[in-house]
Amino acid sequence: MSNKLRNPFKMRASEKIESDVNFLRLFSPEVLNVLIEQQKEQNLWGNVLFIRSSAGAGKTSLLRIFEPGLLSLVHNHKGNSDYKETHSKLKMLGVIDNKKVLALGVLIKCTRNYELLEEIDINPHHKKRLFYALLNSRLILATLKRVTELKSLNFPDDLDQITFEYKDNHNYFKKINLPCTGEDLFNWASNLEVEIYEVLDSFLTVDYDSIEGHDELFSIYSLNPEHIKFNGEQVAEKIIFMIDDAHKLSKNQRKSLFEYVTEQRQYCSVWISERLVKIEDFSSFLNRDYNEINLESFWSSNTAKFNKALLQISLSRASYSTEGITSFREYLSDFIETSTYKNKLSTAINKSITELFKVSSFNSKFSEWVDYLVNEVGEEITPERAYLIRKAILLIHRDENKNQLDFNFSLSKEQLLEGNNELISVGKLFLNRYDKIPYYYGFSNLSKISSNNIEQFLSFSAEIFEGILSNSIAGKNPSLTAERQEKIIKKVVAQKWDELDILLPNSLEVKRFLNNLGRFLQSKTFSDTASYAPGITGFAIHQKSTLQLIKDEDWEESEFYDPLRDVIKTCLAYNLFEVQKVIQGKKGQQWDIYYLNRWLCVMYNLPLQFGGWNKIKPNELLRWIKK
């Protein structure tokens, strides 16, 4: 029976892809570049690494590839062309070579059970000890299981073939004699986990002193590769402890864990991934003093790598379909079909020519432009002509607003045709907003709309692929026109907007803020002169407050601005904003620019490029939340 799916783009979370073979088939090795960068800076091994992003950026997929089953599969099939690039990058990271798997990846997820410990009516000290005991037991059990996978043993039956040669000079382990076999260690960790489960399930008073609690996460350094052996040899050269979904921990647990692992000086590789929803300290959001990867930021700085990753993902997913569609990008039209939009283009051109006559009538210097656009290419009904007329109108408006003296020399058509390509992009936006000529279409724009988030790419691609399938099943050309693509994209955008009501903790304030921001950005983008061509899609907070009772640059700390900070933190955590730093102004002043997620740009008919932004005072931003 085939494991293929009708629409593989609808399969999102990596943990739902159960088969290692299927996971690798859909995995893009480009994501490994984020770790290769860390290795180049010598920050990858023997350190604590935090991997953060909004949901769907690929955190779990990045961790899962280091589990022994997948590493072994890549190693054993290194000659397979499908695995060649993945093998090469894993080899660069030093987790496999041509002879064997060198690293043991141990992945555990922070399930609801940990947070339940916070709900028990006991003192904080006991809660902390139970938390570390549960975490230690699970890391040990997960490590033993991964050792058996790496060595092709049966779990837990063959654990007696594993030895744990830790001397326990610090007396971390209670109720077990060390060194011991893997079976002994398994029984000890299993019993400890059961004891803690009984605490969670009990309605009666429990003697907590009888339970083996722990004050430290000693498992990460007691489970050193040199302490775990099979047939007298250590099982791997390095062990990677990967703690996924740390945002599901309670606030106290998360704080305690992070402080512990960052303060320890043990040579351990600990990778902790979490969503940005748990970022508490707004002022230091982008200024961490430990090793951190923000996946969206990495992709934003490596656009070519991100686009390559999306191409790989789209191709592998399409080829995994049961419907015989083996491609994706080639079925997305990347141009405006003139014949399809002839009537709309003709109407748009006639409207623009009327406007052109009006704005140029006060100055003869533009007569050659008018003659060229109206007479010389007068028979052309093409998108290019429509864009060029809009460009001319914008340039004329700009000329009107000049303050300096002008000798009124006539301008040639070559001066119209040269440069200012950004104004052509504005022309495309104008035609999209006012004349319904498609703008949001093609694989390149789809990549931009994804805003450096793989799941966001899949959410749009799933519906687009559905359109491709529908055409194919109906016996039509599978390709989607620009208009059909844009309709699908805008439909998904509308769904995402509605989902914010359920997804966000303060959705009313956030949506009110975004709507006011969207209208402001529209007003700047579609101004007569298009001063911010190709448009404005971001803002920076102008630190100087208009309230004299509040000191300058105090918006990050004053209680007065709590609602603003809450909204911005939510927008950052849920990937509604993308932050970029820009140096501009006196003495190289640095600004944090908050750009809209690209799907929000679609919603407000804004361009997909970055660049244009405005400074806005915090008081104005605060009003946008309340009105």
FENPEZI-V390271 format. One record per backbone hydrogen bond with DSSP energy under -1.0 kcal/mol. NH is the residue of the N-H (numbers start at 1). CO is the residue of the C=O. If there is no record, write none. Layout:
NH CO
NH CO
This chain:
5 320
10 7
11 8
16 13
17 14
18 16
23 19
24 20
25 21
26 22
31 28
32 29
33 30
34 31
36 32
37 33
39 35
40 36
41 37
42 39
43 38
49 270
50 291
51 272
52 293
53 274
57 54
62 58
63 59
64 60
65 61
66 63
67 64
71 67
72 68
73 69
74 70
75 71
76 72
77 73
78 75
80 77
83 80
87 83
88 84
89 85
90 86
91 87
92 88
93 89
94 91
95 90
97 100
102 95
103 95
104 238
106 240
108 242
110 244
111 109
114 111
116 112
117 114
118 115
119 116
122 120
127 123
128 124
129 125
130 126
131 127
132 128
133 129
134 130
135 131
136 132
137 133
138 134
139 135
140 136
141 137
142 138
143 139
144 140
145 141
146 142
147 143
148 144
149 145
150 146
151 147
152 149
153 148
158 154
159 156
161 158
162 159
163 229
164 180
165 227
171 168
180 164
182 159
182 162
185 181
186 182
187 183
188 184
189 185
190 186
191 187
192 188
193 189
194 190
195 191
196 192
197 193
198 194
199 195
200 196
201 197
202 198
208 206
210 207
211 208
213 211
214 129
218 216
220 217
222 218
223 219
224 222
227 224
229 163
230 233
233 230
235 228
237 102
238 102
240 104
241 269
242 106
243 271
244 108
246 273
248 245
249 246
254 250
255 251
256 252
257 253
258 254
259 255
260 256
261 257
262 258
263 259
264 260
268 266
270 47
271 241
272 49
273 243
274 51
276 53
278 275
279 276
282 280
285 282
287 284
293 50
295 52
298 294
299 295
300 296
301 297
306 302
307 303
308 304
309 305
310 306
311 307
312 308
313 309
314 310
315 311
316 312
317 313
318 314
319 315
321 318
322 5
331 328
332 329
333 480
338 336
341 337
345 341
346 342
347 343
348 344
349 345
350 346
351 347
352 348
353 349
354 350
355 351
356 352
357 353
358 354
359 355
360 356
363 360
366 363
367 364
370 366
371 367
372 368
373 369
374 370
375 371
376 371
377 372
378 375
380 377
386 382
387 383
388 384
389 385
390 386
391 387
392 388
393 389
394 390
395 391
396 392
397 393
398 394
399 395
400 396
401 397
402 399
411 365
417 413
418 414
423 420
425 421
426 422
427 423
428 424
429 425
430 426
431 427
432 428
433 429
434 430
435 431
437 431
441 439
446 442
447 443
448 444
449 445
450 446
451 448
453 450
455 56
457 453
458 454
459 455
460 456
461 457
462 458
464 460
465 461
466 462
467 463
468 464
469 465
470 466
471 467
472 468
473 469
474 470
475 472
476 471
480 331
485 481
486 482
487 483
488 484
489 485
490 486
491 487
492 488
493 489
494 490
495 491
496 492
497 493
498 494
499 495
501 498
502 499
503 499
504 500
510 506
511 507
512 508
513 509
514 510
515 511
516 512
517 513
518 514
519 515
520 516
521 517
522 518
523 519
524 520
525 521
526 522
533 530
535 532
537 612
539 594
540 614
542 616
550 547
553 543
554 551
557 554
558 554
561 558
562 559
565 561
566 562
567 563
568 564
569 565
570 566
571 567
572 568
573 569
574 570
575 572
576 571
577 571
578 595
580 593
582 591
584 589
588 585
591 582
593 580
594 539
595 578
596 537
597 576
600 597
601 597
602 598
603 599
604 600
605 602
606 601
614 538
616 540
621 617
622 618
623 619
624 620
627 623
